[in-house]
Amino acid sequence: MEIKNKSIALLIDAENISPSYIEIIIDEANKYGTINYRRVYGDWTTPQLNPWKSKISEFGLTPVQQYAYTSGKNSSDFTLIIDAMDILYSEKVNSFCIVSSDSDFTKLVTRLREDNMFVFGMGESKTPISLVNSCETFAYLDKMLKAVPVNEEEEVVEVKDKEVKKKTPKTTTKTISSITPLRRIKEELTNIINANLEDDGWAYWSLIAQLLQKKFPGFHPRNYGDNIRILAFFEKMKEFEVKKLATVSYIRNKK
């Protein structure tokens, strides 16, 4: 991905995100520009956040304290939201990166985008689709971290258009994932291509990629076990055909 010239406020919900993701978070955010704010939120008086403390100095993070005034509620939500609005009004950044799997931040993301902010998110596969779709783009951290063990829950995973069923141990609790099924991705891509064909029967890949990203902000081949470029991902499929001329690429549905 080409590094973009954006000034970024990186706001991390420490009570909702594991510190094991921090290097991935920083690397992914750096792809979009310069990180001006690096803030991580939580109740630092609790032992649950101790694993984060060694990461604070290593990655230049600013810990922000928020006491848990309400039992059973993620205390970092309130302070993160207030800080985000303060940063917005300071006009020192043009982008926000919200790192959380908590749907409570959906309204915040929507509000920031109303002020023409570029907002991208990061979280785990359990992130509600409402938060994923409110962002310009969303990265699933558990799919990016190679060290995370394969989920043994019973699910149907599409690999080269074949369904492979994984057995579920009786003691496993199924976790709901917001990752869009690959079948639906392919159906929507087919429709997008058909709606944007040129006179020669081909569609500009750059346009198709933009429209697909808007439709599915969380889409990436790594979500389906193939960490390659998006065009190469679809090029391998029997439903699509790709043509490359100099610096321009085209795609069409196979007849």
N, C-alpha and C positions, 0 to 999 in steps of 0.2 A: 504493500500500500504506500502511496506517495505521501510524505509528511506534509501536512497542511499548515498554513500560517494562522493558527488559532491560539488565543490565550485562554487557558483552561482553569476552572475552579474544580478541583478534585475533592469530592466530599464522600467519605466512607462511613457506613453504618457498621461500627465494629461489633455491635451486639448481634448482628445478623450475618456477618461475613467472616470467614475463617482467615487468620493471618497467613495461612499457607498460600493464599492467592496473591499476596501483595506484590511480588515481583512481576507477575503477569499483569496485574492492574496497572502498574507504573509503565511497563513496556507498551501496553495497549494504548494508554492515554497519550504517551509520547508520540505515537503515530499521527496524532491529530494536531500537534503543535507543542506549545510550551506550557508546562504546568505552573501557574502562578500561585495557586493555593493548594496546599496538601493537608487537609484536615480530616481527622478521624474522631468519631463521636462515640461516647458511651459513658457508663458509670464506672470510672476507673478505681473506685473504692471496692469493687467486687472482684473476687478471685477469678471469675470467669474470663476476665479480660487480661489476665496476666500474660498469656502467650503473645499478646499484641505488643507488650511493652518493649521487648527486645527489637522489634521491627521499627519502632518510632524513630530512634536515632539513626538506625541503619539506612532508612529510606527518607529521612528528612521530613517526617510527618509532624504535624502539630496536633497533640491530643486536646480535645475539647471535653470538659467535664459536664455531665448532665446527671444530676441525681434522680433516682427512680422515685418520683413522688407518688406514682400510681402503681399498685401491685399488679403484676402480670402484663404490664404494658412496656413495650420497647421505649426506654426513656430517651434514647438518642434522637428520636423522630422530631421532637419539638425544637430542640436547639439547632439541629441540622436545617430544618425548614426556615427558621428565623435567620440563621446565618446566610442561607442561600439568597434570601430576599435582600439582606443588607449588601451582599456582594453585587447583586443585580443592580441595585440603585447606586452603587459606587461607580459603575460604568468602567471598571478596570478589566473586565474580561468579556469575551463574546461567546464563550462556550462553557458548559457545565458537564461534568461527568458524575453521575449519581451511582454509587456502588451499594446496592442493597437488593434483597429479594422480597422486600416488604411492599405490598401494594399501596400502603398509606402514602407513598411518595408519588403516586400517579398524578394527583392534583397539583403537586409542586412542579412536576415536569411540564404539565399542560400550561401552568401559569408562566413558567420561564419561556416557553416557546411562543406564548402570546406576545412577549417582548422581543421576539425575533432572535432568541438565543438558540444556538445549536446545542442540543442536549443528547448525549449518548449515555447508555446505561450498561452496567455489568451486574451480574448476579448468577445464581445457580438455576438449574433447569426447573426448579420448583417455583420460580418467579411467576406470579400471576400474569396472564396474557395482557391484562389491562395496563400494567406498568411497561411491559415489553413494547407494546404497540404505541404507547405514548411517546417513546423516544424516537430520535432519528434513526438510530441503529443501536442494537443491543447485543452484547457478547455474553455467552454462557461460560462462566469461569470453570465449572466442573468439566466441561468438554475441552477446555483449553489446557487443563492441568493433566499432563500425561501420567502423573503418579497416582491419580485417583483410580482405585480399582474398578473393574467393570461391574456395573450394577447387576445384581443377580435376580432382580425382580422379574416376574413374568411379564414379558412384553413382546410385541412383534416388531422386529427391526428389519427394514428393507435394505438388502445388500444386493446390488446388481439386479434389481427387479424381482428378487426371490424373497419370500417370507421365511425367516428363520425364527423359530419359537424357542425361547429360553425357559428352562424349568425353574420354578420358584420353590425355594425351601419353604416348608410350612410355617417357619418362624419369621419369615420376611414380611414386612409391612409395605404395601405398595405406595409409592410416592407419585403424586400427580405431576406430570411434566407439561410445561407450556410450549415445548418444542413442536412446531407444526409438522404433521406427518408428511413424509417425502412425497407421497402420492398426491396430496393437495398442492404442494409446491409445483409439481410437474403439470398438474391440471391448470393452475393459474398462469404458469409460464407459457403454456400453449395458447391460452386466451390472449395474453399480452402480446405475444408475437403476431398472432393473427390480426390484432387490432392495429398493428404498427408496421405492416409490410410496405416496402417500397414497390415501385412499378416492376422491378425485376424479381419480385417474390422473396427478397431477403429483408431482414430487419437489422438496423444498426444495433450492435451489442451494447454500446455505451448507453443508449436510450433504454433498452430493455432491462439492463442491470439496474438503472436508476429507478425504474418503475417497479421492479421486483423488490428492491430494497424498501421502497415506500410501503409496499403491500405487506411485506414480512420483515420488519426491522431486525428480528433476531435470527434471520437465516444466515447460515454459513455451512459449507460442506463438512466441517469438523463435527457438527451436530449429528452427522450420520456416519461418523467414523472414517472420513476421508479428508484430511487436512491439506487440500490443494486449492488452487485458484478456482473461482466460481465458474468461469467459462470452461475450464478443463473438466470440471465436475460434470457439467451438462453435455460436454462433447463426447464423453464416454457412454452416454445413454443412447438407447436405440431410437428414442422418440425425436431426437434433435440432430441437426446437421450444422456444422460451423465452417465458415470460410474466412480466411485471413488474408488481407491484402495490405502490404506495407504496415502502416500503424493502425489500420482500421480493421475491425472484426465484425462479422455478420453472423446471424443465426436464423434458422428457419425450422419449422416442423417438417419432419420427414413425411413424404407422401406414402 
